[in-house]
Amino acid sequence: MRNRFFSGLLTAALVDPDLVLITADLGFGAVDDFAAARPAQFVNCGVAEQNMAGLAAGIALGGGRVFTYSIANFPTLRCLEQIRNDICYHHADVTVVAVGGGLAYGALGMSHHATEDLAIMRALPGMAVAAPGDPAEVDAVLDDLLTSGGPAYLRLGKTGERTVHTAGVSAPRGASIFARDNGENRVLLCSTGAILDEVSVAADDLGADVRSFPWLDPFDAAAIRDAAATYRLIVTVEEHSIVGGLGSAVAEVLAESAAGTPLLRIALPNQSSSVVGDQQFLRTAFELDAESISRRVRNHLEANRGLASQIR
């Protein structure tokens, strides 16, 4: 996902001299091609994320189109005040790009786990929030970011994520994508971000359908209202705290629609993690791998026997 993003960004920068990339002294290797091809449009601001956000806002208000880039927790939590006051308040054309969302930097410990970012960015007025699920969704989301502009947050996986979609997809701002149709089953798995691969594998095992939400704000509330009228169980899966992310967005829609459709939220617990390891190890530890997702859905159905006949 990271490589697909930088490929698309460089393509855009080659034809748009106002497009600027700012990094906080990291990402080398990933940003090298951009910096070499467009040195006048690249800034390394040093380990100074608050300054990076303020600088980005200033360039944007002067007519630039700016992308800031760092490991997911640093360009968000460390400079939240600058994002809120400098970027969002002034509706500056700045996209905050966070690599390694969720547990991608798991071996570096909880200081590098980005597990509250979606909730916090969703709460900022005027901030579009995107978490594409695979490289195909990265292309679609980036197309919108370059076209629509304005304050935005883009959460990326680190690298090596499998392309789940078998063809290119369209994801205009606020849209969701139907990613798996496993027949007549009445269970829908909803996914956001790079966990889509695990969710798709679990859905194939369950015979469930999958809808991917590359946008959390604006949110595709209509898709959830339609799902509530179609499915007997909606499941949300995210590599993020159970507070404030996809599960919360879906719960808000269901509560306001009074649909009565059961909801199962699968996410990280709202606590700091003392466990370290690579991303796959941590997904398994927190029951976010495909096997655990499938088991948790089956257990929920078994505990609610009235739903059990809805899955094979």
N, C-alpha and C positions, 0 to 999 in steps of 0.2 A: 504493500500500500504506500509506503513512504517513497519508494522509487517511482511508482506510477504518478504520485503527486508531483515530484520534482521534474519529471519528464514533461508533464502537462504545464507546469508553471514556467519552465524555460521556454517552451513553445510559445506561450503567451507573451513572455518578456521580449522575445525576439521581434515582435511586431508592436509592442507597446512600451515606449521608452519611459512612461510614467510609472511602470510597475516596479516596485522596490521590494527586495527581500532583506530582512534584518534577522541576524542570528545572535544569540547570546553566548558566543565563543564555544559553540559545539556544533555537531552535525557534519564535521569535516569528513569527506568521503561522499556523503549524501549531497552536500551543497557545492562540492568542488566544480562540477560541470557548469552550474549556474554562475558561480563567481568568476570562472575563467571566461565564459562567453559574454557576460554582462557585468564587468567589474564596476562600472559606474552606477549600476542599479543594485549593488550588493553592499551591505554594511555589516561588519562585525562590531557590535556595540560593547563587547566584553561581558564579563559576568555581572550584569547590571540590568536585570529584567525590568525593574521599575523605570529606569531610564529608557529601555527599549520601547516600552509601551508609550511613554510620553513622546519620544522621538517619532515613533510611528504615527501618533496622532497629529503631530506638527507637520510631518511630510504630507499626510493625507489631507489636512486642511489647507495645505498649499497647492493642492491639485494632484497629488500622487495617489497611487493605489498600492497599499502596503500589506505585506504578509510578514508577520513575526513568527519565529520558529524556535522551539526548544523542547526539552523533555516535558511531558504533559503537566506535571505539577508546578513547574517553575514559571512558565509564561502565563499562568492563571492565578494560582494562590499567592505567589510572591508579589504580584503587582496588581492585585484585585482593585485597589483604590484607583489606580491610574486607568485601568480598563473601564471602570464605572464612570469616573469623572471626566477623563480626557477623551476616551473613545466613544462610549455609549452616549453620554450626555450631549456631545457635539455631533453625533451621528457621523463619525469619521469613517472613511472607507478603509478599514483595517480588519484583516482576518488574522486572528490569533490561531496559529497552527501548533498543535500539540502532538508530538510523536510518542508512541508507547503508551497509549491509553490503557487504563485498567492495570493489569499485572504484568505487562510486557517487560518491565525492568525489575521483575520480582526478586532477582538475586541481590539487588542493591538495598533491599529492605523497604520498610513502609514509607520512608522519606521520599522514595522514588515511585511509590504506587499512586497512580492517578485514579482514585476511587470516589471522589466527591465532585469532580470537575463538571460533570453534566448538570448536576443539581444546581451548582453555584452559577454556572453560565446561563442556565434556564431562568434564573431569578433576576437577571439584569435586563432592564427595560431596553428594547430595541435591538437586542443581541440575537442574531440567528444562530442556531446551534445544530451542528451536523456531526454525525458519527457514522460514516459509511461502513458497510459490512464486508466489502471485498474490493479488489482493484477496479472492477467494473463500476461499482458505486462511487469510487473515488473520482473517476473520470466524469460521471454525471454530476456529482456535487460540485466539483471544481468548475465545470461549465457554468453552473448557476452562479457561483461566487464571483466569477469574472464578469458575468453579465449584469447581475443585480447590484453588486456592491453593498456598501454599508457595513456596520459592525457585524462581525461573524466569528464564531468559534468552530474550528475544524479539528476533530479528534481522529487521529490515525493510529492504526496498528504500527508495529515497528518495522517488520519486514518478513517476507516469506509467506504471507497469508494466501491461502488457496482461493482462486477465483471460483465462486459458487455459481454465479449466473452463467448460463451456457451461451448467452448472447449479450450484446450491449444493452444497457438499460437507460431509461430516462427518469430523472429524479428532480423535477423542478421544485423550487423551494416549498417545503411543507408537504411533499408527496411521500407516500410509502410505496413499497414494491412487493407484489405478490411473488414470492420466491420458490415455493414448493406447493404443488397440487398433487396430493396423494389419494385422490379419489373422493369417495363419499363420506370420509371420516368427518366427525363433527367437533374435532379439537383443533384449535389454532394456536400455533406457537408464534409469538411476536419477539423479534430480536432487534437490537441496535448495536452497532459497532462490530468489532472484529470477532465477536463470539458467534457470528452467523454460521461459520463452518461447523462448529460443534452443534448448533441448533439444527442445522440441516441434516446432519447425521442422525441425531436423536429423532427427528421427525420421520425419517425414512424407517427407523426401527418401530416407531409408534404407529406409522400410517397416518400421521397428522399433517396438516397444512402449515406453511410458514409465510409470514409477512414480515418483511424487513423494513425498519424505520430509520433511514439514513438521516432524517431530520427530526429533532425533538422540539425545535421551535423555529418556525411555526410547526404545529403538530397536526397530523392527519386525523383529526377527531372523527371525521365522517367515516373513515375506514373502520374505526372501532365501533361506532354506532351500527354500521352495517354488519360487522362481525357479531355483535351482540344479538342481532336478529337471526343470525345464521348458525352460529356455533353454540354447543352446549357447555363448552369450557374454553376460556381464553387463558393462555399462559404467557407471561413475559419473562424473558431471559436477558440478562445484561451483566457485563463484567464491570460492575459499578455498585456502590452502596445501594441497599434496598430503599434508601431514603432519597426521594427527589428526582429519580431518573425515569426510565421508561415505565417501570411498574407504577410509579406515582402518576405519570401522565395518563396512562390507561385507566387507572382507578378513578381519577378525577372525571374523565369522560363518562365512565360507567355510572358513577354516583350521580352525576347531574342528569343523565338520561333516564335514570331509574329503571334500567333494563332488567336488573335482577340476574344477569348472567354471571356465573361463578368466575372468579379470577384467582389464579395461582401465580404468585410472584417469586421468581427464582433469581437471586442476586447475592451480593456479598453482604454479610451481616454488618450492622452499623457499629463497628468497633475497629480499633487499630489492630493491625495484624503483627504478630510476633514471629510469623512463619516466613522463611525465605526459601527461595529456590527458583528454578526457571518457570516460565509462564505455564507450561503444561502441568508441571508438578503442583503449582498453586491452584490451577483450575480444578485439578482432581481433589486437592485438599479441601477446597471450598465447595465441592460438588457442582462444579460448572462445566465439567467435561461431558461429552455426549452420553456416555453410559449413565452418569449420575443424573443428568437431565431426564433421560428416559425413565429411570427408576423413580425419580421424584414425582413425575407425572402419573406413573402407574400407581404409586402408593397413594397419591391424592385421589385418584379414581376409585381405588379399593376402599379408601376410608369414606368415600361418598358414593356408595354403591349404586345410587340412582344414576350416576354418570358412567358407570363401568361399561355399560353396553355401547357407549359411544366410541370405543376404541377397540381395535382388534386384539 
